[in-house]
Amino acid sequence: MRVNKDQLKRMKKNEFVRTAIEFVETGVVITDPELPDNPIVYTNRGFEELSGYSSEEILGYNCRFLQGEDTNQEKVKKLRTAIKNKEKIKVEIKNYRKNGQAFWNELQIYPVYIESEHQTYFVGVQQDVTKRKEAEERSDRYLDQVKSLSTPIVPIDRNVSIVPLVGDIDDERVELLLNNVSTHIQKSGDEYLILDLSGVSHFTRQLHQGVDQLNQLIKLMGARLMITGVRPEFVLEGMKDDLTLSSVKSFPSVKHALKDIN
């Protein structure tokens, strides 16, 4: 629905609109929920630059034209609910410019009551945060790679793989170890897994419990666990929790474990 010229002139003269345009340097749109489909009744130049649309092209239309193929519909639903309840909301949502280019939009919507008009309008403040979102995605991918490297699984034979642990072992790394090993054995069908502890910094309670859980898991999957590089403190730490791991074969080195397998 198009906005009539009288209403547009009234909005432009409104002190609230002038203040918003003056002090907000990002994209701003104002919509009128009293009109059918809650159309845009005002935009600033920042929104035109952000979206690629001129104000003449979009005045009178609902903001959904910014949505596209990869727009998260759950976030769209949250926006609709907030508007229905006249609540403020902030989301980061993938939108699309006029030329079809996707961008991450940090959208904040505020219900604002204009006393002189006895009416509530919605003010949408929008900012392109694509660079930050892309940096966060790169960081997440990097962290995933680091995590996978923290529990590497090295196949060395048709039915044997080695997991060389290095550094400190905490609960998070134990969980990663269990997840990665179970996935690997399920796919590879390995019969033996050699857990090399020679590079571990400290033999902690978490490590000992993790090895015990790993042993039980591997047994259930029809494979056998072998441990190499064990130091006396590992055994002593296990004795404190009554975890002797007597059913797990232990060897001074990977070489000795492989010799036993062969």
CORKANOR-V670003 format. One record per residue. SS is DSSP state (~ for helix, > for strand, _ for the rest). PSI is psi in radians with two decimals (NA if undefined). BURIAL is # if it has 24 or more other ideal C-beta (glycine too) atoms within 12 Angstrom, else .. Layout:
ss->SS psi->PSI burial->BURIAL
ss->SS psi->PSI burial->BURIAL
//
This chain:
ss->_ psi->2.35 burial->.
ss->_ psi->2.59 burial->.
ss->_ psi->2.37 burial->#
ss->_ psi->2.71 burial->.
ss->~ psi->-0.61 burial->.
ss->~ psi->-0.74 burial->.
ss->~ psi->-0.71 burial->#
ss->~ psi->-0.74 burial->#
ss->~ psi->-0.71 burial->.
ss->~ psi->-0.70 burial->.
ss->~ psi->-0.70 burial->#
ss->~ psi->-0.53 burial->.
ss->~ psi->-0.27 burial->.
ss->_ psi->2.28 burial->#
ss->~ psi->-0.65 burial->.
ss->~ psi->-0.79 burial->#
ss->~ psi->-0.81 burial->#
ss->~ psi->-0.72 burial->.
ss->~ psi->-0.75 burial->.
ss->~ psi->-0.80 burial->#
ss->~ psi->-0.59 burial->#
ss->~ psi->-0.69 burial->.
ss->~ psi->-0.28 burial->.
ss->_ psi->2.04 burial->#
ss->_ psi->-0.05 burial->.
ss->_ psi->-3.09 burial->#
ss->> psi->2.35 burial->#
ss->> psi->2.30 burial->#
ss->> psi->2.61 burial->#
ss->> psi->2.29 burial->#
ss->> psi->2.75 burial->#
ss->> psi->1.80 burial->#
ss->_ psi->-0.17 burial->#
ss->_ psi->-0.30 burial->.
ss->_ psi->2.70 burial->#
ss->_ psi->2.28 burial->.
ss->_ psi->0.26 burial->.
ss->_ psi->1.10 burial->#
ss->> psi->2.84 burial->#
ss->> psi->2.29 burial->#
ss->> psi->-0.14 burial->#
ss->> psi->2.50 burial->#
ss->> psi->2.74 burial->#
ss->_ psi->3.05 burial->#
ss->~ psi->-0.54 burial->.
ss->~ psi->-0.67 burial->#
ss->~ psi->-0.64 burial->#
ss->~ psi->-0.74 burial->#
ss->~ psi->-0.64 burial->.
ss->~ psi->-0.78 burial->#
ss->~ psi->-0.42 burial->#
ss->_ psi->-0.06 burial->.
ss->_ psi->2.49 burial->#
ss->_ psi->2.78 burial->.
ss->~ psi->-0.59 burial->#
ss->~ psi->-0.52 burial->.
ss->~ psi->-0.45 burial->.
ss->~ psi->-0.24 burial->#
ss->_ psi->2.28 burial->#
ss->_ psi->-0.02 burial->#
ss->_ psi->2.64 burial->#
ss->_ psi->2.63 burial->#
ss->~ psi->-0.03 burial->#
ss->~ psi->-0.22 burial->.
ss->~ psi->-0.26 burial->.
ss->~ psi->-0.26 burial->#
ss->_ psi->2.74 burial->#
ss->_ psi->-2.84 burial->.
ss->_ psi->-0.74 burial->.
ss->_ psi->0.26 burial->.
ss->_ psi->2.24 burial->#
ss->_ psi->2.01 burial->.
ss->~ psi->-0.44 burial->.
ss->~ psi->-0.67 burial->.
ss->~ psi->-0.62 burial->#
ss->~ psi->-0.71 burial->#
ss->~ psi->-0.70 burial->.
ss->~ psi->-0.69 burial->.
ss->~ psi->-0.78 burial->#
ss->~ psi->-0.71 burial->#
ss->~ psi->-0.75 burial->.
ss->~ psi->-0.73 burial->#
ss->~ psi->-0.73 burial->#
ss->~ psi->-0.67 burial->.
ss->_ psi->0.05 burial->.
ss->_ psi->0.89 burial->.
ss->_ psi->2.63 burial->.
ss->_ psi->2.67 burial->.
ss->> psi->2.64 burial->#
ss->> psi->2.22 burial->.
ss->> psi->2.78 burial->#
ss->> psi->2.05 burial->#
ss->> psi->2.52 burial->#
ss->> psi->2.11 burial->#
ss->> psi->3.13 burial->#
ss->> psi->2.38 burial->#
ss->_ psi->3.04 burial->#
ss->_ psi->-0.61 burial->.
ss->_ psi->0.07 burial->.
ss->_ psi->-0.08 burial->.
ss->_ psi->2.28 burial->.
ss->> psi->2.60 burial->.
ss->> psi->2.70 burial->#
ss->> psi->2.16 burial->#
ss->> psi->2.06 burial->#
ss->> psi->1.81 burial->#
ss->> psi->2.21 burial->#
ss->> psi->2.23 burial->#
ss->> psi->2.29 burial->#
ss->> psi->2.24 burial->#
ss->> psi->2.19 burial->#
ss->> psi->2.14 burial->#
ss->> psi->2.15 burial->.
ss->> psi->1.85 burial->#
ss->_ psi->-0.66 burial->.
ss->_ psi->-0.40 burial->.
ss->_ psi->-0.06 burial->.
ss->_ psi->0.80 burial->.
ss->> psi->2.60 burial->#
ss->> psi->2.31 burial->#
ss->> psi->2.82 burial->#
ss->> psi->2.27 burial->#
ss->> psi->2.12 burial->#
ss->> psi->2.08 burial->#
ss->> psi->2.17 burial->#
ss->> psi->2.44 burial->#
ss->> psi->2.39 burial->#
ss->> psi->1.98 burial->#
ss->_ psi->0.49 burial->#
ss->~ psi->-0.79 burial->.
ss->~ psi->-0.73 burial->.
ss->~ psi->-0.76 burial->.
ss->~ psi->-0.70 burial->.
ss->~ psi->-0.66 burial->.
ss->~ psi->-0.69 burial->.
ss->~ psi->-0.70 burial->.
ss->~ psi->-0.71 burial->.
ss->~ psi->-0.70 burial->.
ss->~ psi->-0.72 burial->.
ss->~ psi->-0.73 burial->.
ss->~ psi->-0.70 burial->.
ss->~ psi->-0.77 burial->.
ss->~ psi->-0.66 burial->.
ss->~ psi->-0.71 burial->.
ss->~ psi->-0.71 burial->.
ss->~ psi->-0.74 burial->.
ss->~ psi->-0.72 burial->.
ss->~ psi->-0.59 burial->.
ss->~ psi->-0.38 burial->.
ss->~ psi->-0.32 burial->#
ss->_ psi->1.13 burial->#
ss->_ psi->2.52 burial->#
ss->_ psi->2.07 burial->#
ss->> psi->1.86 burial->.
ss->> psi->2.30 burial->.
ss->_ psi->-0.13 burial->.
ss->_ psi->3.06 burial->.
ss->_ psi->-0.54 burial->.
ss->_ psi->0.31 burial->.
ss->> psi->2.34 burial->#
ss->> psi->2.72 burial->#
ss->> psi->2.43 burial->#
ss->> psi->1.74 burial->#
ss->> psi->1.88 burial->#
ss->> psi->2.42 burial->#
ss->> psi->2.45 burial->.
ss->> psi->-2.73 burial->.
ss->_ psi->2.50 burial->.
ss->_ psi->2.07 burial->#
ss->_ psi->-3.07 burial->.
ss->~ psi->-0.62 burial->.
ss->~ psi->-0.75 burial->.
ss->~ psi->-0.58 burial->#
ss->~ psi->-0.77 burial->#
ss->~ psi->-0.73 burial->.
ss->~ psi->-0.72 burial->#
ss->~ psi->-0.84 burial->#
ss->~ psi->-0.76 burial->#
ss->~ psi->-0.80 burial->.
ss->~ psi->-0.72 burial->#
ss->~ psi->-0.76 burial->#
ss->~ psi->-0.72 burial->#
ss->~ psi->-0.75 burial->.
ss->~ psi->-0.83 burial->#
ss->~ psi->-0.64 burial->#
ss->~ psi->-0.67 burial->.
ss->~ psi->-0.70 burial->.
ss->~ psi->-0.50 burial->#
ss->_ psi->0.39 burial->.
ss->_ psi->2.53 burial->#
ss->_ psi->-0.40 burial->.
ss->> psi->2.46 burial->#
ss->> psi->2.13 burial->#
ss->> psi->2.07 burial->#
ss->> psi->1.89 burial->#
ss->> psi->2.07 burial->#
ss->> psi->0.18 burial->#
ss->> psi->-0.40 burial->#
ss->> psi->0.06 burial->.
ss->> psi->2.36 burial->#
ss->_ psi->-0.85 burial->.
ss->_ psi->2.38 burial->.
ss->_ psi->1.62 burial->#
ss->_ psi->3.00 burial->#
ss->~ psi->-0.69 burial->#
ss->~ psi->-0.71 burial->#
ss->~ psi->-0.83 burial->#
ss->~ psi->-0.76 burial->#
ss->~ psi->-0.63 burial->#
ss->~ psi->-0.71 burial->#
ss->~ psi->-0.69 burial->#
ss->~ psi->-0.78 burial->#
ss->~ psi->-0.69 burial->#
ss->~ psi->-0.71 burial->#
ss->~ psi->-0.77 burial->#
ss->~ psi->-0.71 burial->.
ss->~ psi->-0.82 burial->#
ss->~ psi->-0.65 burial->#
ss->~ psi->-0.78 burial->.
ss->~ psi->-0.46 burial->.
ss->_ psi->0.08 burial->#
ss->_ psi->0.35 burial->.
ss->_ psi->3.05 burial->#
ss->> psi->2.47 burial->#
ss->> psi->2.37 burial->#
ss->> psi->2.53 burial->#
ss->> psi->2.38 burial->#
ss->> psi->2.78 burial->#
ss->_ psi->0.43 burial->#
ss->_ psi->2.40 burial->#
ss->_ psi->2.83 burial->.
ss->~ psi->-0.60 burial->.
ss->~ psi->-0.43 burial->.
ss->~ psi->-0.76 burial->#
ss->~ psi->-0.75 burial->.
ss->~ psi->-0.68 burial->.
ss->~ psi->-0.66 burial->#
ss->~ psi->-0.59 burial->#
ss->~ psi->-0.52 burial->.
ss->~ psi->-0.61 burial->.
ss->_ psi->0.21 burial->.
ss->_ psi->0.68 burial->.
ss->_ psi->1.65 burial->#
ss->_ psi->-0.33 burial->.
ss->_ psi->0.72 burial->#
ss->_ psi->-0.40 burial->.
ss->_ psi->-0.08 burial->.
ss->_ psi->2.22 burial->#
ss->> psi->2.39 burial->.
ss->> psi->2.47 burial->#
ss->> psi->2.68 burial->#
ss->_ psi->-0.57 burial->.
ss->_ psi->2.93 burial->.
ss->~ psi->-0.65 burial->#
ss->~ psi->-0.77 burial->.
ss->~ psi->-0.68 burial->.
ss->~ psi->-0.74 burial->#
ss->~ psi->-0.67 burial->.
ss->~ psi->-0.69 burial->.
ss->~ psi->-0.67 burial->.
ss->~ psi->-0.77 burial->#
ss->_ psi->NA burial->.
//
